[in-house]
Amino acid sequence: MNTRSPNKETDNSTFSVDYLENPNRLWAFPVLGGAVKLIVVIPISLWIMIVAFAAMALSVINAFFVLFTGKYWELAHTLAVGALRLSAKANCFFLGLSDSYPGFSLDSSAEVRLEIALPKQPNRLLALPLVGGIFRFAVLVPFFIFLFVIGLLVLLVYWLTWIPVLLIGTYPESLFNLMVYVQRLQLKLSAYTFGLSDRYPLFGEGLGPDEWGPGRHDRVYRPLGPETFG
């Protein structure tokens, strides 16, 4: 596995989750496992709220930074990506994609890795205060609807995965990949919202074997093309 982190200036954005070979059966115990997870992630959830609020505040300042300089403010980029990493790690833990406690670090973990390249030429028009944000939100409405529908499917899948995990100690790979796909959609949505990407987050990109490698593509950590994060 290639564990080299992408360079902000030259490489594309990447997101990968290692396939969970031996999921913890206790976490999969019906109701109880989910309830315990909800409790133990409370401190992380509070921390995510604080970091996300700070990231959003800096993103407002960054809009003016982009507008007047044509460059993305690196501090705003670092905090926004850190917030997305923390959220991704917490989501993967709660959904059973990772058994590792997400912790409070804004860095990637061994199992869940996210890098988003620093935008080289952010769109100044999309950075217009208020106007740019309204436009981004408006064009994302179809994406919100799609994400809501597939989110319902994932909720159903989540309640079914405990059966194979608890009984045979295996997380079905097809279900695992579906859950990772939804995480990918959410990250693309967030990247577009934060202005980390000016490319509209299309639904199906980032799924094909050409982008992810043959076979168990979610085990492969490789740079994604610009069609995923821009």
C-alpha positions in Angstrom: 0.0 0.0 0.0 1.2 3.5 -0.9 1.1 5.5 2.3 2.7 8.6 1.0 0.7 11.7 1.8 -0.1 13.9 -1.2 1.8 17.2 -1.6 -0.6 20.1 -1.4 1.0 21.9 -4.3 1.4 19.1 -6.9 -0.8 16.1 -6.1 -4.5 15.5 -6.3 -6.9 14.9 -3.4 -7.2 11.4 -1.9 -9.5 9.6 0.4 -9.2 5.9 1.4 -10.5 3.6 4.1 -8.7 0.3 4.7 -11.1 -2.7 4.5 -11.8 -4.0 7.9 -10.5 -7.6 8.0 -11.6 -8.6 11.5 -14.3 -6.2 12.8 -15.0 -6.1 16.5 -18.1 -8.3 17.2 -18.9 -6.4 20.4 -19.3 -3.1 18.5 -21.7 -5.0 16.2 -24.0 -6.2 19.0 -27.6 -5.0 18.2 -28.6 -1.8 19.9 -26.0 -2.1 22.6 -23.0 -1.6 20.4 -24.5 1.4 18.7 -25.6 2.9 22.0 -22.1 2.6 23.5 -20.6 4.1 20.3 -23.0 7.1 20.6 -21.8 7.7 24.2 -18.1 7.4 23.5 -18.2 9.7 20.5 -19.9 12.5 22.5 -16.6 14.3 23.3 -15.5 13.9 19.7 -18.8 15.3 18.4 -18.4 18.4 20.6 -14.8 18.8 19.3 -16.0 18.5 15.7 -18.6 21.2 16.3 -15.9 23.6 17.7 -13.4 22.8 14.9 -16.2 23.1 12.2 -17.3 26.4 13.5 -13.8 27.7 13.5 -13.3 26.4 10.0 -16.5 28.1 8.8 -15.4 31.4 10.4 -12.1 31.2 8.6 -13.8 30.2 5.3 -15.7 33.5 5.5 -12.4 35.4 5.8 -10.9 33.2 3.1 -13.6 34.3 0.7 -12.2 37.8 0.8 -8.6 36.4 0.6 -9.5 34.5 -2.6 -11.4 37.5 -4.0 -8.5 40.0 -3.6 -5.5 37.7 -4.0 -6.7 34.9 -6.2 -5.2 32.4 -3.7 -6.6 30.1 -1.0 -5.6 31.1 2.5 -3.5 28.2 3.7 -4.6 28.4 7.4 -8.2 28.2 6.3 -7.4 25.2 4.1 -5.5 23.4 6.9 -8.4 23.8 9.4 -11.1 22.9 6.9 -9.3 19.7 5.8 -8.6 18.9 9.5 -12.3 19.3 10.3 -13.2 17.0 7.4 -10.6 14.4 8.5 -12.0 14.4 12.0 -15.6 14.0 10.8 -14.6 11.2 8.4 -12.8 9.3 11.2 -15.8 9.7 13.5 -18.3 8.6 10.8 -16.2 5.6 9.9 -16.0 4.6 13.5 -19.7 4.9 14.1 -20.6 3.1 10.9 -18.3 0.2 11.7 -15.9 0.9 8.9 -13.1 1.3 11.4 -12.8 0.0 15.0 -10.2 2.6 15.9 -11.5 5.5 18.2 -11.2 8.6 16.1 -9.4 10.7 18.8 -9.1 14.5 18.7 -6.2 14.8 16.2 -6.9 16.6 12.9 -4.5 14.3 11.1 -5.5 11.2 9.2 -5.4 7.9 11.0 -3.8 4.7 9.9 -7.1 3.3 8.6 -8.9 6.5 7.4 -6.8 8.9 5.3 -7.9 12.1 3.7 -5.9 14.7 1.8 -7.3 17.6 -0.1 -4.9 19.6 -2.3 -4.6 23.3 -1.7 -6.5 24.9 -4.6 -4.1 26.5 -7.0 -6.5 28.9 -8.8 -9.7 29.2 -6.8 -12.6 30.8 -8.7 -12.9 34.4 -7.5 -16.6 34.7 -8.6 -17.6 31.7 -6.4 -15.7 33.4 -3.6 -17.9 36.5 -3.7 -19.2 37.0 -0.1 -22.7 35.8 0.3 -23.4 35.6 -3.5 -20.9 32.8 -4.0 -22.2 30.9 -1.0 -25.8 31.2 -2.2 -24.9 30.0 -5.6 -23.0 27.0 -4.2 -25.9 26.1 -2.0 -28.5 26.5 -4.8 -26.7 24.3 -7.3 -26.2 21.6 -4.6 -29.9 21.1 -4.1 -30.0 18.0 -6.4 -26.9 16.6 -4.7 -28.5 17.1 -1.2 -31.6 15.1 -2.4 -29.5 12.3 -3.9 -27.4 12.2 -0.7 -30.6 12.0 1.4 -32.0 9.1 -0.6 -28.8 7.1 -0.6 -28.4 8.0 3.1 -31.6 6.2 3.9 -30.2 3.1 2.0 -27.1 3.3 4.1 -29.1 3.5 7.3 -30.8 0.3 6.3 -27.4 -1.3 5.5 -26.0 -0.2 8.8 -28.7 -2.0 10.6 -28.1 -5.2 8.6 -24.3 -5.3 8.8 -24.4 -6.5 12.4 -25.6 -9.9 11.3 -22.6 -11.1 9.3 -20.2 -9.2 11.6 -21.6 -10.8 14.8 -22.2 -14.3 13.4 -19.2 -14.8 11.2 -16.9 -11.9 12.0 -16.9 -10.5 8.5 -17.9 -7.2 7.0 -19.4 -7.9 3.5 -17.1 -6.1 1.1 -19.9 -4.9 -1.1 -21.6 -3.2 1.9 -18.3 -1.8 3.1 -17.7 -0.2 -0.3 -21.2 1.3 -0.4 -20.7 2.9 3.0 -17.3 4.3 1.9 -18.9 5.6 -1.2 -21.4 7.6 0.8 -18.5 9.0 2.9 -16.9 10.0 -0.4 -20.1 11.8 -1.5 -20.2 13.7 1.8 -16.6 14.7 1.5 -17.0 15.9 -2.0 -20.0 17.9 -0.9 -18.1 19.5 2.0 -15.1 20.2 -0.2 -17.3 22.1 -2.6 -19.1 24.0 0.2 -15.8 25.1 1.8 -14.4 26.1 -1.6 -11.7 23.5 -1.4 -12.9 22.5 -4.9 -14.8 24.5 -7.5 -15.8 21.4 -9.4 -19.4 20.3 -8.9 -19.4 17.0 -6.9 -21.0 14.6 -9.5 -22.7 11.5 -8.1 -20.9 8.7 -9.8 -17.2 9.8 -10.0 -14.6 8.1 -7.9 -16.2 4.6 -8.2 -14.7 3.0 -11.3 -11.8 0.6 -11.3 -9.8 3.0 -13.5 -9.7 5.5 -10.6 -9.4 3.1 -7.7 -7.5 0.1 -9.1 -8.7 -3.4 -9.7 -10.4 -5.6 -7.1 -10.7 -4.2 -3.6 -10.2 -0.6 -4.6 -10.8 0.7 -1.1 -7.7 -1.0 0.1 -5.6 1.0 -2.4 -4.3 4.4 -1.4 -3.6 6.4 -4.5 -4.1 9.9 -5.8 -7.5 10.5 -7.3 -8.1 12.4 -10.5 -9.4 16.0 -10.5 -12.8 14.6 -11.3 -13.3 13.7 -7.7 -12.3 16.7 -5.7 -11.2 19.2 -8.3 
